[in-house]
Amino acid sequence: MSLKNLVLYSHTGSGNHGCEALARSTAMLLQDFVKTPIQLISWRPEEDRKYMSDVNLKFVARTRTQSVLEHIFAKIWKTLTGSLYLYDRSDRYAILNVRDSLCLSIGGDNYCYKDFVVYGRENKYLNKQGNKTILWGCSIEPDLLSNSNVKDDLELYSLITARENITFQAMKELGLQNVQYCPDTAFLLPQQEIILDSRFEDGVVGINISPMILEYENDKGITLENYINLIKYVLEITEWNIALIPHVIVDFGDDLEVLKTIKQHFYDTSRVFIVDEKKELNCCQLKYVIAHCKALVTARTHASIAGYSTGVPTLVTGYSVKARGIAQDIFGGWEGLVCPVQNFKSEYDLVNSLMNLWDNKDSLMNNMKDFIQKIDKYYTTTQESVKLLIN
């Protein structure tokens, strides 16, 4: 059976510029395989229209408003049967109306979080409705694969593309036959030129932090202390400035809020400044900003990919398999390049890691160039796999 449409789902909205990067780059890779515009099912289509007006995507609202009576009946139905289907008729309205389509779950790291069970439910709905599904560019904590429900869910996808080899190898060891390795499509993302702050002329270190990583630290407050000491160190030993770069600006996880807290520690100097405080830049423009940094220290995965792919020495304050796996694929190992916040022992761990990164930057960037030169073959293989599924 030939499928009519290509549908992207598990997309929260482009206020998360990592999600935007995935949607943009996936559309770039696959747009020639369908005659109709690729549909993007989104929790926040208004954000997508703001940041991706230049992309040939059809933005579809994921939800519809549920009436009071519908809500009451759904609650009764759940109590009687345990089924969430009537809730999903509003929360997943668009997904329940997809037919004869190839559907890509583009959340990437969705199986790294506690609510991963909802993605299995969506996978079942879509397959039952005559669609085929792909788990696209994913990272999964290997320990999660011991859950039999997760394995059953993964086997239902027609294809899984793992964006790093830790996840890929764990899936192969589980016996999954529907998985292949393909680096994150955001490596393909182009830059969009903007007028940079004049302080970039003197050199800038880019800093990103996510409120999410603060939830993973074992020693409360140590992560912010590390960031603040790192900035002090750069200001003291160089003439470079510090650009605080938000990459996710949504209400439930706004990088800007933490970056503003950091900025308050340096209120008396103009050398520390926030990029895009008005939330106007898209992910391609933020990639242009990152590409003009001397170095980057970041918590957000897709900010790190922007750094890696533009040859910027990049240190990641990661907390999950995605950061470790991507760094290991590029550099042959992740220690010293990824600093899991769970492992912070001293408030100077980031300073020491950045010093080590800078001392080895030339060899690291050679590894990065080698990786970039090799990834096209994986994208080509993935395109062929998608083409077979849709035809």
C-alpha positions in Angstrom: 0.0 0.0 0.0 1.3 3.4 -1.0 1.0 6.0 1.8 -0.4 9.4 1.0 1.2 11.7 3.6 4.2 12.2 5.7 3.3 13.2 9.3 5.7 14.4 12.0 4.4 14.2 15.6 5.7 14.2 19.2 6.6 17.9 18.6 6.1 20.2 21.5 6.5 23.5 19.6 9.3 25.6 18.2 9.8 27.6 21.4 12.0 24.6 22.1 14.5 25.3 19.3 15.8 21.8 19.5 12.3 20.6 18.5 12.4 23.2 15.7 15.8 22.0 14.6 14.5 18.4 14.3 11.3 19.4 12.4 13.3 21.7 10.0 16.1 19.2 9.3 13.7 16.2 9.0 11.7 18.2 6.4 14.9 19.0 4.5 15.9 15.4 4.4 12.5 13.9 3.4 10.5 16.6 1.6 11.1 15.1 -1.9 9.3 11.9 -1.0 5.8 13.2 -0.9 3.8 15.4 -3.2 1.8 17.1 -0.4 3.3 19.3 2.3 4.6 17.4 5.3 2.2 17.7 8.2 3.6 18.7 11.6 1.3 17.9 14.5 2.2 20.3 17.3 1.2 21.2 20.8 1.9 24.9 20.0 1.4 25.5 16.3 1.5 29.3 16.9 5.2 28.9 17.9 5.8 27.0 14.7 4.2 29.7 12.6 6.4 32.3 14.3 9.8 30.5 13.9 9.2 28.3 10.8 7.2 30.5 8.5 10.0 29.8 5.9 9.5 26.0 5.9 7.1 24.2 3.7 5.2 22.4 6.5 1.5 22.2 7.3 1.1 23.0 11.0 -1.7 21.0 12.6 -2.9 21.6 16.2 -2.6 18.4 18.2 -5.5 19.1 20.6 -9.0 20.3 20.6 -11.0 21.8 23.5 -13.0 19.2 25.5 -16.4 20.2 26.8 -17.3 19.9 30.4 -19.6 16.9 29.7 -16.9 15.2 27.6 -14.5 15.6 30.4 -16.9 14.2 33.0 -17.7 11.2 30.7 -14.0 10.6 30.0 -13.3 10.5 33.7 -16.2 8.1 34.3 -15.1 5.9 31.4 -11.5 5.8 32.8 -12.8 4.8 36.2 -14.9 2.0 34.8 -12.6 0.6 32.1 -9.1 2.0 32.8 -9.0 3.4 29.2 -7.7 6.8 28.4 -9.1 6.8 24.9 -11.8 9.4 25.6 -9.2 11.8 27.1 -7.0 11.2 24.1 -9.9 12.2 21.8 -9.1 15.8 22.8 -5.5 15.7 23.9 -4.4 13.7 20.9 -7.2 14.8 18.5 -5.0 15.2 15.5 -3.2 11.9 16.0 -6.5 10.0 16.2 -7.5 11.5 12.8 -4.4 10.4 10.8 -4.9 7.8 8.1 -2.8 6.2 5.4 0.3 8.1 6.4 3.9 7.4 7.4 4.2 9.0 10.8 7.6 10.0 12.4 7.8 10.5 16.1 10.5 13.2 16.2 10.7 13.8 19.9 14.2 12.3 19.9 14.7 11.8 23.6 11.1 11.2 24.6 12.0 7.7 25.9 14.5 9.3 28.3 11.7 10.6 30.5 9.2 9.3 33.0 6.1 9.8 30.7 7.5 7.6 27.9 4.4 5.3 28.2 2.3 7.8 26.3 4.4 7.4 23.2 3.6 3.7 23.1 -0.1 4.5 23.3 0.2 6.9 20.4 2.2 4.3 18.4 -0.6 1.8 18.9 -3.3 4.3 17.8 -1.5 5.2 14.6 -0.8 1.6 13.6 -4.4 0.6 14.3 -5.6 3.4 12.0 -3.7 2.0 9.0 -0.5 4.1 9.3 3.1 3.1 9.6 5.3 4.6 12.3 9.0 5.5 12.7 10.8 6.4 15.9 13.0 9.1 14.5 16.5 10.1 15.7 16.0 8.6 19.2 18.1 8.2 22.3 17.0 5.7 24.9 18.5 5.0 28.2 19.7 1.3 27.9 18.2 0.4 31.4 14.8 1.3 30.1 15.0 -1.5 27.5 14.6 -4.1 30.2 11.0 -3.0 30.5 9.0 -5.6 28.4 6.3 -3.0 27.5 9.0 -0.8 26.0 10.3 -3.6 23.9 6.8 -4.4 22.6 6.3 -0.8 21.7 9.6 -0.5 19.9 8.9 -3.7 17.9 5.7 -2.0 16.6 7.6 0.8 14.8 8.3 0.0 11.1 11.7 1.7 11.5 13.8 3.1 14.4 16.7 5.5 13.7 19.0 5.8 16.7 21.0 9.0 16.7 24.0 7.6 18.7 25.6 4.3 19.0 25.0 3.7 22.7 21.3 3.5 22.0 21.8 1.6 18.7 24.0 -1.1 20.3 21.6 -1.5 23.2 18.7 -2.0 20.8 20.6 -4.5 18.7 21.5 -6.4 21.9 17.8 -6.5 22.7 17.3 -8.3 19.4 15.4 -5.5 17.6 15.5 -5.9 13.8 13.9 -2.6 12.8 16.7 -0.3 14.0 19.5 1.5 12.1 22.0 4.1 13.1 21.6 7.7 11.7 23.1 10.8 13.3 20.8 13.5 14.5 19.4 15.3 11.4 20.1 18.7 13.1 23.7 18.3 11.9 22.3 19.3 8.5 20.8 22.5 9.7 21.9 25.6 7.8 22.9 28.9 9.4 20.9 32.1 8.9 23.0 35.2 9.1 22.0 38.0 11.5 23.6 41.1 12.7 25.7 40.1 15.7 26.2 42.1 18.9 29.4 44.2 18.6 30.9 42.3 21.5 31.5 39.3 19.3 34.3 41.2 17.6 36.4 40.9 20.8 35.7 37.2 21.1 32.8 35.5 22.9 32.3 32.3 24.9 28.7 31.0 24.5 27.0 29.8 27.7 23.7 27.8 27.8 22.0 26.3 30.8 18.7 24.5 31.1 16.5 24.5 34.2 16.0 20.8 33.6 19.6 19.9 34.5 19.2 21.4 37.9 16.8 18.6 38.7 19.5 16.0 38.3 22.3 17.5 40.5 23.0 15.6 43.6 24.5 18.6 45.4 21.9 21.4 45.3 23.3 24.6 43.9 26.6 23.1 42.6 25.7 23.5 38.9 25.1 27.2 39.1 28.2 27.6 41.2 30.1 25.8 38.4 28.7 28.1 35.7 29.4 31.3 37.7 33.0 30.2 38.5 33.5 29.3 34.8 32.4 32.8 33.7 34.6 34.5 36.3 37.5 32.4 35.0 37.0 33.4 31.4 36.6 37.1 32.3 39.8 37.0 34.4 42.2 35.3 32.1 40.9 36.5 28.7 39.5 39.6 27.1 36.6 37.7 25.7 33.0 38.4 26.5 30.3 36.0 27.6 27.1 35.5 25.6 24.3 33.8 27.5 22.3 31.9 24.8 18.8 30.5 25.5 17.8 27.5 23.3 14.5 26.6 24.9 12.1 29.4 25.8 8.9 27.6 26.8 7.0 28.4 29.9 7.7 25.0 31.6 11.5 25.1 31.0 12.7 28.5 30.0 16.5 28.8 29.7 16.2 32.5 30.0 15.0 32.4 33.6 18.2 30.6 34.7 20.4 32.7 32.4 19.0 35.9 34.0 19.9 34.5 37.4 23.4 34.1 36.2 23.5 37.5 34.7 22.5 39.1 38.0 25.9 37.8 39.4 27.6 40.0 36.8 25.3 43.1 36.9 28.3 45.4 37.1 29.9 44.4 33.8 28.8 44.7 30.1 31.0 41.8 29.2 28.3 39.4 30.2 25.1 39.7 28.0 22.0 37.8 27.0 21.4 36.9 23.4 17.9 37.1 22.0 16.2 38.2 25.2 13.1 39.2 23.1 12.8 35.6 21.9 12.9 36.5 18.2 15.6 34.2 16.7 14.9 30.8 15.2 17.2 27.8 15.5 19.1 28.6 12.3 19.9 32.1 13.5 20.9 30.8 16.9 23.3 28.4 15.1 24.8 31.4 13.4 25.3 33.0 16.8 26.9 29.8 18.2 29.2 29.4 15.1 30.8 32.8 16.0 31.7 31.8 19.5 35.3 30.9 20.5 33.9 28.1 22.7 30.5 26.9 23.9 29.4 25.4 27.2 25.8 24.1 26.9 23.2 21.9 28.5 20.9 21.7 25.5 21.6 18.9 23.1 20.8 20.8 19.9 22.8 23.8 21.0 25.7 21.4 21.3 25.0 20.0 17.8 25.1 23.6 16.5 28.5 23.9 18.1 29.9 20.6 17.0 28.8 21.0 13.4 30.3 24.5 13.0 33.7 23.6 14.5 33.2 25.4 17.9 35.0 23.7 20.8 32.0 22.5 22.8 31.6 21.3 26.4 28.2 19.7 27.4 26.7 19.7 30.8 24.6 16.6 30.0 22.5 14.4 32.2 21.5 11.5 29.9 22.5 9.0 27.2 22.0 11.5 24.4 24.9 13.8 25.4 27.2 10.9 26.1 26.3 9.0 23.0 26.7 11.9 20.5 30.0 12.9 22.0 31.3 9.3 21.9 30.4 8.9 18.3 32.2 12.1 17.3 35.3 11.9 19.5 35.6 8.2 20.4 34.7 8.9 24.1 32.8 11.4 26.1 34.7 11.8 29.4 36.1 15.4 29.6 33.7 16.5 26.9 30.4 15.8 28.7 30.1 16.8 32.4 27.0 15.1 33.8 25.7 17.3 36.5 25.1 14.2 38.7 28.9 13.8 38.8 29.8 17.4 40.0 32.1 17.1 43.0 33.6 20.6 43.0 32.3 24.0 42.1 35.3 24.2 39.7 34.7 21.1 37.7 33.5 23.1 34.6 36.6 25.3 34.8 38.9 22.3 34.8 36.9 20.6 31.9 37.0 23.8 29.8 40.8 24.1 30.3 41.2 20.5 29.2 38.9 21.0 26.2 40.9 24.1 25.1 44.2 22.4 25.4 43.0 19.6 23.1 40.8 21.6 20.8 42.8 21.1 17.6 42.7 17.3 17.7 39.0 17.4 18.8 38.1 19.5 15.9 39.9 17.2 13.5 37.7 14.4 14.9 34.7 16.6 14.3 35.6 17.2 10.7 36.1 13.5 10.1 32.6 12.8 11.6 30.9 15.4 9.4 32.5 13.9 6.3 31.1 10.5 7.1 27.5 11.2 8.1 26.1 11.7 4.6 26.1 8.0 3.9 23.9 7.4 6.9 21.4 10.1 5.8 21.3 8.5 2.3 20.6 5.0 3.8 17.9 6.5 6.0 16.3 8.3 3.0 16.1 5.0 1.2 14.5 3.2 4.1 11.8 5.9 4.4 11.2 5.8 0.6 10.6 2.0 0.8 8.1 2.5 3.6 6.1 5.3 2.0 5.9 3.4 -1.4 
